[in-house]
């Protein structure tokens, strides 16, 4: 069964850091782009960032540049979203996506 299992969310204070993980099973992520999205209450799902499966290059939404960093470990079949200097507006459910398959999401709540 192909699936993405997410972990690492939680409740933190503004300025804290958090690292989300996206562990794939049933299929290798090697060579595939991994994307991260988030959806805040009452808002549409928005792009956070992505990491290439070929050269590891990354791109980010302007709102998270210089604060969020995406990485991957293909040997572990896992991707990561490192979130630093968190703000209350980062509160959302965060999703990873690979091969068109979405993780179930993990809640991140930032208190101010």
N, C-alpha and C positions, 0 to 999 in steps of 0.2 A: 504494500500500500504506500503510495507516494504521499508524503505529507511534510509539513513544516511545523515544528513545535517551537513556540516562542516562550521565552522566560526573561526574567530580570526586571519586570515593571515593579511599581510600588509607589508609595507616598514619600515625597522628599520635600525639603524646604528650598525656597528660591536660593540660587547660588550653588546648590549641591550638584553632584554628578551621579550618573546612572549608566549602566551598560546593559543593553538588551542583546539577547542572543536569539538566533534563528537556526535551529538544528534541523537539517533535512534528513529524511529517511526514505528508502525505497528507490532512490535515484540520486545520481551524483550531481552536485552543483557545478562541478568543474566545467569551465568553458561557458557558463551561462551567467548573464547579468542578474544581479540581485537588487531589487528595489525595496525602499522603505517608504511607507506612507503613514499618515496619521489622520484621525478624524476626531475633531473636538465636538463637544455637545452642541447640537443644533447647526453644525456646519458640514459641508461636504468633505469627503476624503481628499486630502491634498498630498502632493509629492513632497517627500523630505529629502531623499537622496538616493543614489544608486552607485553600484560598483561593478565595473566591467569584469566579465569572466575571462577575458583574454589577457589584458595587461594590468588589471587592478586599478585602472584609473577611476576616479570618483567625480561625482558632481553633486551639488547641493542646492536646495532652495535658498534664496537670499536670506530668508528668515532664520536659517540655522547655520549659515556659513561661519566658519571660524569658531563655532561652538560644538558642532556635532561632527563626528568622524566615523566613517564606515570602513570596516575591514572584513576580511574573510580568511578562513583557513580551510582550504579545500580538502586537506588531509583529514580534517575533522568533520567535513561536510557541513560547516557552520559559518554563518555570517554574524557580524556584530555591528551594533550601533552604539557608539560611545557618545554620551550626551553630557556636556559640561555647561557650567554657568546657567543652569536651568532657570526658566522664568515661568511665571504663572500661566502665560499664554502658550506654553508648551504642553499644558495639560490636554491629554487626548488618549485615545486608544491607538497604539502603534502596530502596524502590520508590515510583515515582510512578504515578498512575492518573488518566486522563481518559477520558470517554465510556465507561467500563467497560473500557477497554483499559489493560493494565498494562505498565510498562516491565520490562526484564529484571532490574533491580536492580543496585546497585553496593555493593561491600563497603566498610564503614567499620570500621577497627580502631583502637581507642584503647588505647595502652599506659600503664600507671600507673607 
